[in-house]
Amino acid sequence: MLTVVRNMLALTTLSEPLIKIGIRVMKSLSINEKDFVTMAIEIINDIRDDDIEKQEQEEKIKSKKINRRNETSVDEEDENGTHNDEVNEDEEDDNISSFHSAVENLVQGNGNVSESDIINNLPPEKEASSATIVLCLTRSSYMLELVNTPLTENILIASLMDTLITPAVRNTAPNIRELGVKNLGLCCLLDVKLAIDNMYILGMCVSKGNASLKYIALQVIVDIFSVHGNTVVDGEGKVDSISLHKIFYKVLKNNGLPECQVIAAEGLCKLFLADVFTDDDLFETLVLSYFSPINSSNEALVQAFAFCIPVYCFSHPAHQQRMSRTAADILLRLCVLWDDLQSSVIPEVDREAMLKPNIIFQQLLFWTDPRNLVNQTGSTKKDTVQLTFLIDVLKIYAQIEKKEIKKMIITNINAIFLSSEQDYSTLKELLEYSDDIAENDNLDNVSKNALDKLRNNLNSLIEEINERSETQTKDENNTANDQYSSILGNSFNKSSNDTIEHAADITDGNNTELLKQLLIFRQLTIQQSKVTQGKERDQKRSKLTHPKTWKT
């Protein structure tokens, strides 16, 4: 079975889907990964060597035909042709003889022959045709997709880099260069140092290459970050991460390459989800690209964002906080953009290409709602991430000039999640901004009712928190009094003649000062009680000694 698969993969007429399946079958039939790589590279070398040998045979047949043609030509042409052939043959003989003599001199040490002289005297090597190189690169790419062994432990792949992949990256033919970059990216996944060394080349491919090369290079960059993380950037001899962020930013803004936009968006969402990228500005660009009207016709991009952004926001509280930090600025920019779009005088402008601000605001509120988080805990009701977003919105409210947009925002603010377990200061701050808008802004009845509803809800929650705080304070005071009484009772079960210092020694260090004061108060109370008891005894004695006389 393995022999059949190997022979099949050696066929140059095999289609690409069959090549991919054949490589996978060969991997399953191999003893181990090293055996698989050895067989795959042998197939690639055989295809390339067969092509070179075929070229040499064709050249020999061609030269023979030329010689035969020259023999039957006119005498003058025959003489010239024969002379030219003899000259060519003499030149080749001279090159070969000089090469052999140089080698002999170097071995025997008889001359001042350098290695460069020997290299210059070497006959030019034959190269495989472009079609054959494409076949070899196709097989190597499917092979590299199945390899997990580090590049430092695999000499065969390192040699393949030098003989096939690197020359392909430098090739001027677009299809060969694209396959070369793909193979280079797969090799970079196996070695972090190779990835660091080639990040600049990959960035240049995205910046300067055609659409197909940009697409492949973007895939490679995303895969490198997914495997190696941020270790490939920001360091000595490494590419600056800000430069790569700018590359992604430019790709997202270029609606002339919709496929590249999709691959960049999907890749960035994956990297943000894995916390490889944490830049707020780049994340804001992602969300703006989702709502931008110029991308409304790119259905693949919109679909990718519609799935990836909610998954990101609901996967972790830190992700939702990043959305909350950037959402207010996103809303303000989109409101300005929507206003410009509606007031545009260009007849070709599609005013329905962009969502209205109220829908965008509802979407942002939904993404920042802590109740939508996965693996919710008891602290969800205390989360203020959505409150922070609404406070930021009310802060920028004055920067919105269009009254229609203001109404769209105010009428949707009651979709926010409120709870009495949330932070008191945050609720208070939200109420202050709401009161400020109610007092200083000229609102219509609908907006005023919506804002009053929010204010009433906030006032109710704040009153509830205050009442709960007072009750809690009373309970704490009662508990403290009970603790003090218990301490006093335990302390005075002993003889009342014990000194203050002795009583303080038997108590905990944290209650020493308090207990001293209580002991002093207790002693004063005892002394006063003794005085009172003495007066009562004297009065009784006086009554017994001088009894009262009753009137008859």
Secondary structure, DSSP 4 states (H G I P E B T S, - for coil): -HHHHHHHHT-TT--HHHHHHHHHHHHHHSSSHHHHHHHHHHHHHHHHHHHHHHHHHHHHHHHHHHHHHHHTS-HHHHHHHHHHHHHHHHHHHHHHHHHHHHHHHHHHT-S---HHHHHHHSPPPP---HHHHHHHHHHHHHHHTT--S-GGG-HHHHHHIIIIIHHHHT-SSHHHHHHHHHHHHHHHTT-HHHHHHHHHHHHHHHHHS-HHHHHHHHHHHHHHHHHHGGGGBSSTTSB-HHHHHHHHHHHHH-TT-HHHHHHHHHHHHHHHHTTS---HHHHHHHHHHHH-GGGTT-HHHHHHHHHHHHHHHHH-HHHHHHHHHHHHHHHHHHHHHHHHHHT---TT--TTSS--HHHHHHHHHHHT-GGG-SS--GGGGG--HHHHHHHHHHHSGGG---HHHHHHHHTTGGGS---TTS-HHHHHHHHHHHHHHHHHS---HHHHHHHHHHHHHHHHHHHHHHHHHHHHHHHHHHHHHHHHHHHHHHHTTS-TTS-HHHHHHTS-GGGHHHHHHHHHHHHHHHHHHHHHHHHHHHHHHHHHHSPPPPP-
